């Protein structure tokens, strides 16, 4: 079983944090840019994720970072 490696979301620049918190997609609401609360950043199998809760419905919102995000 592969374990996730915790990363520090808050070590990112303020600008990057805001972008990741605002530019979201909620599978439950089926809406874009509702916002994310309680962000957690981690790496799993070589991929970096930022996970939080949708500000509208509270369901999990997951952002997978690609090379374009760096």
C-alpha positions as CSV (number, residue, x, y, z in Angstrom):
1,X,0.0,0.0,0.0
2,X,1.4,3.4,-1.0
3,X,1.2,6.0,1.6
4,X,0.7,9.7,0.9
5,X,3.4,12.2,1.8
6,X,2.1,15.3,3.5
7,X,3.3,18.6,2.0
8,X,2.9,22.2,3.3
9,X,0.3,24.0,1.2
10,X,0.9,27.2,3.1
11,X,4.6,27.3,2.1
12,X,3.3,28.3,-1.4
13,X,3.2,32.0,-2.4
14,X,0.0,33.8,-1.4
15,X,-0.8,34.2,-5.1
16,X,-0.6,30.4,-5.7
17,X,-2.6,29.6,-2.6
18,X,-5.4,31.9,-3.7
19,X,-5.4,30.5,-7.2
20,X,-5.7,26.9,-6.0
21,X,-8.4,27.9,-3.4
22,X,-10.5,29.7,-5.9
23,X,-10.1,27.8,-9.2
24,X,-11.9,24.6,-8.3
25,X,-14.4,22.1,-9.6
26,X,-16.9,20.4,-7.4
27,X,-18.2,17.0,-8.6
28,X,-21.1,17.2,-6.3
29,X,-22.3,20.7,-7.2
30,X,-21.1,20.2,-10.9
31,X,-20.0,23.8,-10.7
32,X,-16.7,25.6,-11.3
33,X,-14.9,28.1,-8.9
34,X,-17.0,27.7,-5.8
35,X,-13.9,27.7,-3.7
36,X,-12.1,25.3,-1.4
37,X,-11.8,25.4,2.4
38,X,-9.4,23.4,4.7
39,X,-6.8,22.7,2.0
40,X,-4.3,19.8,2.5
41,X,-1.5,19.2,0.1
42,X,0.1,15.8,-0.4
43,X,2.0,13.6,-2.8
44,X,0.8,10.1,-3.8
45,X,2.5,7.9,-6.3
46,X,4.5,10.8,-7.6
47,X,1.5,13.1,-8.1
48,X,0.8,16.2,-6.0
49,X,-2.8,16.8,-4.9
50,X,-4.5,19.6,-3.0
51,X,-7.7,18.4,-1.3
52,X,-10.2,20.4,0.6
53,X,-13.9,21.0,1.1
54,X,-16.3,22.7,-1.4
55,X,-17.3,26.1,0.1
56,X,-20.9,25.5,-1.1
57,X,-21.7,21.9,-0.2
58,X,-18.8,20.7,2.0
59,X,-18.0,17.7,-0.2
60,X,-14.4,16.9,-1.0
61,X,-12.8,18.9,-3.8
62,X,-9.6,17.5,-5.3
63,X,-7.0,19.3,-7.5
64,X,-4.3,17.2,-9.2
65,X,-1.3,19.3,-10.0
66,X,0.2,18.9,-13.4
67,X,3.6,20.1,-14.8
68,X,1.7,23.2,-16.0
69,X,1.0,24.2,-12.4
70,X,4.7,24.5,-11.5
